[in-house]
Amino acid sequence: MTWAELREAVLARGFKTRFWGSYSGLHANVGGGMSMNAISHGQGCAGDAAISFDIITGTGELLRTGSALSDKSVPFSRHYGPDLTGLFTGDCGVMGVKARITLPLVKARPAFATASFSFPSFEALHGAFRAVGIEDICEENFGLNEVLQQGQLGKADTAAKVEMAGKIVKQSGMLKGAAKLAKMAFAGEKEIAAASHAGHFIVEGIDQAEANGRIALVKRLCGEFGTEIPNSVPEVVRAMPFAPFHNVLGPKGERWLPCHAQLAHDRAVPFHHALQALLAEEADCMARHGIVVGGMFMAVGSTASSMSRPSTGPMRRMPITSGSSIPIIWPACQPIPAQQRTRPRRCGSRAGSSI
Ligand SMILES: Cc1cc2nc3c(=O)[nH]c(=O)nc-3n(C[C@H](O)[C@H](O)[C@H](O)COP(=O)(O)OP(=O)(O)OC[C@H]3O[C@@H](n4cnc5c(N)ncnc54)[C@H](O)[C@@H]3O)c2cc1C
């Protein structure tokens, strides 16, 4: 079952799961998310949200975790003796196959509010995310650097953007409200694209007054680090949380190569500086190979920073991209000839080094 299917099924009954999917949730499964300890939609990470697994072990036995371990009980609690559920989260599937996953439900909140901020530096962005994270009031948060913020949309002309928005909306089965969504997507475009680091926040509430109160606190905290900008990006994400996979290729057919790390909050800024130094060292080489590095940031709960630095360039494509609907969205996106492709592992004198 995909995260999108799970979300739809439980929302129809007025519920949600605390963590409810990765951005890839239109195709990514709950089992994959648990095994990769996915992050993004909802609170915390996938592993935090699991209460019990039915695991088929390597020897073909069935192992139940949590309270379900007792024959007389049902999977209502993760803690039944030692926590075995945690052992199987983020295991990439090597510890066994998750045949059944139990996630506790909570009431869905009908009201929401969003806000976006521009920050002058990574340090300012991180300061704001950390301050918001410790308040534990956000349903979602994500920060983008200028490469991702301007992104693929920034490279297309307006007619192409309108056409693309229409196609994305149609493919998502969201014909109702399509015009509204397209309008939202382009509101405040210039200010959004100008942000060197942008932070986007979504809060929920039992009613609009509660959602407004939470977003007011987000704005007050972020206002100490940056400047408010139009909130089109989180509005679009809220309207279409599981977007089709158009962004796995750039408009010129470039491939994205994601790379992620989770760190304690106080390690995020030193890590960022070390990584920037490495990228500066390799800048000439990356320019020669047409490689550009984006940046995505998230506060995961009150303790962790998620840093994602995807690179894009004329690299060999994965099979998933050739079979997808990307050519519909980017008609000019032809496969990159083999002689023009780059092989990032060979790029730079410090290939294979770590920081
Ligand atoms: C466009 C795009 C957006 C993305 N956005 C996010 C994001 O927001 N957050 C994020 O965390 N990641 C994101 N990802 C990465 C990826 O989608 C996630 O890691 C996702 O959780 C993988 O799920 P899957 O179902 O595709 O698993 P797969 O890729 O099929 O499998 C992943 C691993 O889990 C194992 N596995 C799968 N199912 C089971 C099972 N039932 N039992 C045991 N092991 C199993 C597999 O063996 C494999 O090792 C994104 C990827 C793309 C392409």
The ligand as an SDF file (V2000), in Angstrom:
LIG
                    3D

 53 58  0  0  0  0  0  0  0  0999 V2000
   10.6820   12.1070   -6.1910 C   0  0  0  0  0  0  0  0  0  0  0  0
   11.1380   11.4640   -4.9340 C   0  0  0  0  0  0  0  0  0  0  0  0
   10.8050   12.0410   -3.7220 C   0  0  0  0  0  0  0  0  0  0  0  0
   11.2440   11.4600   -2.5280 C   0  0  0  0  0  0  0  0  0  0  0  0
   10.8870   12.0480   -1.3480 N   0  0  0  0  0  0  0  0  0  0  0  0
   11.2820   11.4950   -0.1870 C   0  0  0  0  0  0  0  0  0  0  0  0
   10.8960   12.1090    1.0580 C   0  0  0  0  0  0  0  0  0  0  0  0
   10.1960   13.1090    1.1120 O   0  0  0  0  0  0  0  0  0  0  0  0
   11.3240   11.5310    2.2110 N   0  0  0  0  0  0  0  0  0  0  0  0
   12.0790   10.3850    2.2080 C   0  0  0  0  0  0  0  0  0  0  0  0
   12.4230    9.9070    3.2840 O   0  0  0  0  0  0  0  0  0  0  0  0
   12.4540    9.7880    1.0430 N   0  0  0  0  0  0  0  0  0  0  0  0
   12.0590   10.3100   -0.1400 C   0  0  0  0  0  0  0  0  0  0  0  0
   12.4070    9.7080   -1.3210 N   0  0  0  0  0  0  0  0  0  0  0  0
   13.1900    8.4480   -1.2840 C   0  0  0  0  0  0  0  0  0  0  0  0
   12.2730    7.1590   -1.3240 C   0  0  0  0  0  0  0  0  0  0  0  0
   11.0840    7.4170   -2.0020 O   0  0  0  0  0  0  0  0  0  0  0  0
   11.9300    6.7130    0.0800 C   0  0  0  0  0  0  0  0  0  0  0  0
   13.1010    6.2100    0.6980 O   0  0  0  0  0  0  0  0  0  0  0  0
   10.8180    5.6420    0.1900 C   0  0  0  0  0  0  0  0  0  0  0  0
   10.5390    5.4340    1.5550 O   0  0  0  0  0  0  0  0  0  0  0  0
   11.1520    4.3350   -0.4950 C   0  0  0  0  0  0  0  0  0  0  0  0
    9.9550    3.5530   -0.4790 O   0  0  0  0  0  0  0  0  0  0  0  0
    9.6540    2.4180   -1.5710 P   0  0  0  0  0  0  0  0  0  0  0  0
    8.3240    1.8330   -1.2360 O   0  0  0  0  0  0  0  0  0  0  0  0
    9.8480    2.9910   -2.9370 O   0  0  0  0  0  0  0  0  0  0  0  0
   10.7720    1.3720   -1.2030 O   0  0  0  0  0  0  0  0  0  0  0  0
   11.8500    0.6770   -2.1300 P   0  0  0  0  0  0  0  0  0  0  0  0
   12.7410    1.7080   -2.7370 O   0  0  0  0  0  0  0  0  0  0  0  0
   11.1550   -0.3160   -2.9760 O   0  0  0  0  0  0  0  0  0  0  0  0
   12.6340   -0.1030   -0.9830 O   0  0  0  0  0  0  0  0  0  0  0  0
   13.4690    0.5830   -0.0930 C   0  0  0  0  0  0  0  0  0  0  0  0
   14.1120   -0.4420    0.8400 C   0  0  0  0  0  0  0  0  0  0  0  0
   13.1290   -0.9670    1.7190 O   0  0  0  0  0  0  0  0  0  0  0  0
   13.0410   -2.3730    1.5810 C   0  0  0  0  0  0  0  0  0  0  0  0
   11.6320   -2.7430    1.6920 N   0  0  0  0  0  0  0  0  0  0  0  0
   10.5970   -2.2890    0.9510 C   0  0  0  0  0  0  0  0  0  0  0  0
    9.4430   -2.8370    1.3620 N   0  0  0  0  0  0  0  0  0  0  0  0
    9.7460   -3.6610    2.3980 C   0  0  0  0  0  0  0  0  0  0  0  0
    8.9910   -4.5110    3.2550 C   0  0  0  0  0  0  0  0  0  0  0  0
    7.6710   -4.6550    3.1590 N   0  0  0  0  0  0  0  0  0  0  0  0
    9.6630   -5.2150    4.2030 N   0  0  0  0  0  0  0  0  0  0  0  0
   11.0010   -5.1070    4.3420 C   0  0  0  0  0  0  0  0  0  0  0  0
   11.7690   -4.3210    3.5590 N   0  0  0  0  0  0  0  0  0  0  0  0
   11.1540   -3.6140    2.6040 C   0  0  0  0  0  0  0  0  0  0  0  0
   13.6500   -2.7130    0.2320 C   0  0  0  0  0  0  0  0  0  0  0  0
   14.2140   -4.0070    0.2350 O   0  0  0  0  0  0  0  0  0  0  0  0
   14.7210   -1.6490    0.1000 C   0  0  0  0  0  0  0  0  0  0  0  0
   15.9040   -1.9930    0.7760 O   0  0  0  0  0  0  0  0  0  0  0  0
   12.0210   10.2740   -2.5360 C   0  0  0  0  0  0  0  0  0  0  0  0
   12.3260    9.6720   -3.7600 C   0  0  0  0  0  0  0  0  0  0  0  0
   11.8970   10.2640   -4.9410 C   0  0  0  0  0  0  0  0  0  0  0  0
   12.2370    9.5980   -6.2430 C   0  0  0  0  0  0  0  0  0  0  0  0
  1  2  1  0
  2  3  1  0
  2 52  2  0
  3  4  2  0
  4  5  1  0
  4 50  1  0
  5  6  2  0
  6  7  1  0
  6 13  1  0
  7  8  2  0
  7  9  1  0
  9 10  1  0
 10 11  2  0
 10 12  1  0
 12 13  2  0
 13 14  1  0
 14 15  1  0
 14 50  1  0
 15 16  1  0
 16 17  1  0
 16 18  1  0
 18 19  1  0
 18 20  1  0
 20 21  1  0
 20 22  1  0
 22 23  1  0
 23 24  1  0
 24 25  2  0
 24 26  1  0
 24 27  1  0
 27 28  1  0
 28 29  2  0
 28 30  1  0
 28 31  1  0
 31 32  1  0
 32 33  1  0
 33 34  1  0
 33 48  1  0
 34 35  1  0
 35 36  1  0
 35 46  1  0
 36 37  1  0
 36 45  1  0
 37 38  2  0
 38 39  1  0
 39 40  1  0
 39 45  2  0
 40 41  1  0
 40 42  2  0
 42 43  1  0
 43 44  2  0
 44 45  1  0
 46 47  1  0
 46 48  1  0
 48 49  1  0
 50 51  2  0
 51 52  1  0
 52 53  1  0
M  END
$$$$
